[in-house]
Amino acid sequence: MSKSIFYHAGCPVCVSAEQDIVNLVGAENVEVVHIGEDRSRIAEAEKAGVKSVPALVTPNGNTLHINFGASMEDVKG
């Protein structure tokens, strides 16, 4: 993986964090995945260690949970 992946569910906390992440690392360095809209990516996020969103998975595979918008169980709802 050469880009970070930012997973979110579209809540206000997630959208605010998305804007901050894109501003910090640059849009070309992060793939934004709205798992509320693209539910096929939920399993991928969980496999990467995402327990809640918003979360950032780095190119090295580190999962960084940012604030707290929703648990993955809430997202899968």
N, C-alpha and C positions, 0 to 999 in steps of 0.2 A: 504494500500500500504506500503510495507516494504522497497522498493528501491526508489531512485529518478528515474525519467524518463527524459532523455535528448532527445528532439526532434530537428531534423535538416533536411535540404533539400539537403545536399551534396555539397554546395558551399564552396569555400576556407575558408571563415569566419567560417562556421559551422564546417568544418573538424578540423580546428585549435582549436576551442573552445571545440570540443569533446575530443581531445587529452588532453587539459588542465583539463577538468572536470574529465576524467578517472584517470589522474595522481593525482588530488587533493583528490578525494573521494574513489578511488579504483574501479576497474572493477566489483568487486563483489557487489558493492553498488549502481550501476547505470545501468539501462536498456537503451540502445541506440536505438532510433527509427528514421530511415531514412524515413521521410514521402514522400520524392520524389520517393522512391522505393516501399513503403508500404502505398499507398494512402488510404487504408481502415482505417488507424489510424488518419486521419485528423480530423474527427468529434470528436474523443476522445481528441485530443490535444486542439481543440477549446473549448470543454466542460470544460477542466481543466483550461481554461483561457489564453491559448497561443494565442498571437496576432501576433507574428513574431517569426522567427527562426533565430538563435538557441535560445532555451529556456530550462530551467530546472524546472521540477515540483518536489518539495520536497515530502518526505513521509507524511508531514503534510498538503500537498495540496497547498503550496505556489508556485506561478509561478514566476520564475526569468527569465527575458528577458536579454540575454547576447549579447552585441554589437548589430549589426543589419545586418542580411544576406538577409532576404526576408520577406515580409508580408505574412500572411496566404492567402490573396487574390492572391498574386503572385504565391504561391505554388499551390493553387487550379486551377489557370490559365486556 
